[in-house]
Amino acid sequence: MIRTIALSALAFLLAGAPTIAFAADACMTQSMDKKLAGAAKTSFMTKCEQTACESQAADKKLNGAAKTSFVKKCVTDAMAAPM
């Protein structure tokens, strides 16, 4: 029983990984199209990732603290992903 729950939780967490990677790729493509570099690129990427993560939170119908926590973690994970 515990193993099933653990595997289900792992599957749920991994299901979000491709969407984060896709958002990072989309934001990176946009920043390259705009020819951004340095601080401008970092600022753009943060705002772009936040928008993508907020969209994912809305899809999951998250509100309040759950939404804030999800968006913060999502942005952190997306910015840490290799680009």
N, C-alpha and C positions, 0 to 999 in steps of 0.2 A: 504494500500500500504506500509506504513512504517512498519507495523507489519510483512508483508510478507518478506520484506528486512531484518529485524532484525532476523527473524527465519531462513532465508537462511544463514545469516552470522554465526549464532550460530551453525547451522548444519555443515557448512564448518569448523569451528574451532574444533568442536568435532570429525570430521572425522579424523583429524590428531592425536588425542589423542591415539588411539589404536596402531598406528605405532610407536609412541614415547615409549609407554609401552613395545612393542615388542622388540625394539632396546635395551632398558634398560635391559630387561630380557636376551637377547642374550649376551650383554656385561658382565652382572653379571655372567652368566654361564661360559663364557670364563675366567673371572678373578678367579673364583673358581677352574676351571680346572687347571689353572696355579699356584694355591695356593698363590695368591698375598695378601698382607696385608699392611696396613698403606699407606705411601706416594706412594709406587709402585702401589698399587691398585687404588688410587685416580688418579694418572697420567695415568694409563692404561684406566680407565673408561672414563676420559675426552677425550682422543684421540679416543677411540672406539666410544663414543657418537658423537663426531665431524664427524667422518667418516660416520656414519649412517645418520646424519643430512645433510651432504653434498650430500649424495646419494638421499635423499628426495628432496633437493633443485634442483638437476639435473632432477629428475623425473617431478618436477613442472616447469622446464625450467626457473628457476630464474637466474638472472645475476646481477653483480654489487652490488649496495647498498641493493637491495631487497634480494639478496642471503646472503649477510653478515648479515643483520638484522634477516633473517629467521634462519640461522645457529646458531647465538648467542642465540636467544630465545629458539630454539629447544634444544640446549645443556643445557641451564639453566634449562629448564623445566624437561629435562630427569634426570639431576643430583639432582633436588629437589624432584623427585618422590621417594616415600618410596621403599626401596629395601628389 
